[in-house]
């Protein structure tokens, strides 16, 4: 039985829409940083750019900047420390609208080390109780996923996570500042795994689909290894940074008034952005481009129309 030209055209358009959506979603990556913007933009705040597109925008003022913050899926997660009332408040701020929502409150003030945010969880390290807290993305179901015996080991400091594992750096006990990297299974938190010990000062850990990356503040090198702790490699030497971010294609890090990029496929290093002033933390997150949603709606409409005919 022959199909009508209309039905064939609809099928082709629908298939094209699905493929295009996948391509758009894969390419929709936003790089954000804290500090000043591109040359001429002296404002301090959170700036962002989509690699491959021109322009930069300050999203929020300096008052939002925090030593503890993360950008994930179009939102900034940050902590406000209220030392007067001895509470810590965790907020989520939308990068597009600027709307700010308080997610939850910890009943003590803590100089939290870092955030790690996945599609399901928010992790925060808590220096007051030497713990790592976890909630859902709306701040609910607060629980402790890891806790050290107070006064016997320093707090977890830098965090990174994917949907399977949580990673963190930790100073070793009585080590004169030497550190280690640990991991924990997210689906069934139990005994943590020591991935690599005897390091100098591991900082700014980042994770992609296959590897873990960190900067050593004593060696002034950027390292990588598999997520199980094997195959340690030196990627970049003689660097200094206050923040790193990585995806499956590139590693980015801040260096004075520049954002540098390392191509994971060929090892090429380049200056990705020259900025007005010093840049600090660097973040990567996936974003839906406007065309993605239009294509999705078109595809859905085509499917409904086809079913009705």
Buried (B, 14 or more C-beta within 10 A) or exposed (E): EEEEEEEEEBBEBBEBBBEBBEEBBEEBBBBBBBBBBBEEBEEBBBBBBBBEEEEBBBBBEEEBBBBBBBBBBBBBBBBBBEEEEEBBBBBBBEBEEEEBEEBBBBEEBBBBBBBBBBEEBBBBBBBBBBBBBBBEBEBEEBEEBBEBEEEEBBBBBBBBBBEEBBBBBBBBEEBEEBBBBBBBEBEEBEEBBEBBBEBBBBBBBBBBEEBBBBBBBEBBBBBBBEBEBEEEEEBBEEBEBBBBBBBEEBBBBBBEBBBBBBEBEEEEEEEBBEBBBBBBBBBBBBBBBEEBEEBBEBBEBBBEEBEEE
